[in-house]
Amino acid sequence: MKYYLDITLLADAEANLGFLWQKVYQQIHLGLVENKISENQSAIAVSFPKYGDKTFPLGDKLRLLAEDKTQLQQLDTGKWLNRLTDYSHITSIKEVPLAVSQYACFSRKQFDTNAHRLAKRRAKRKTETLEKALEYFEGFTDKESKLPFINIKSLTKNEQFKLFIDCVITESSQQSDFNCYGLSKGGNIPWFL
């Protein structure tokens, strides 16, 4: 990844960071879907430069990175965030610093956190009644995660879910694909402030 732009979220009394992350990330996701290079694959990755911030776990900055400057230009971030101009600031496209010594892998983590949802899935897979599937999950305890997340609305299923985001910092770069959330299972991107 050689080029990037930053989006700073401007929280205030009316719109806190959690609300802004939901709105901004939803729009960026839609932009990545619109500009995908193949099925659920994006040429653009995301980074959270202030990940782990004490004030808010994801911080207040979203970074978009691409191999080519034109990929970021084609995304046209301003178009996707045009309704959020009072709550976001987009920088111009810049070159990634040459002296990067660390890389980050931002990935989605999924947890079995809802017994009813799991039962619905089991009933469908095993062609059994929902009641029988619910019996199977009787005594199920939800797993809690300390990972930061963004509330997202799936437009295909019309459901809300938590997009848990994990970060692993390494000293070596590794190429991989990025999904339409800009996340990867193993690909690293330059990590710098």
PyMOL commands that set and color helices and strands:
alter all, ss='L'
color gray80, all
select helices_A, chain A and resi 17-34+69-75+77-80+82-84+115-126+130-136
alter helices_A, ss='H'
color red, helices_A
select strands_A, chain A and resi 3-9+44-47+61-66+88-90+94-95+102-109+149-154+159-170+189-191
alter strands_A, ss='S'
color yellow, strands_A
deselect
rebuild
show_as cartoon
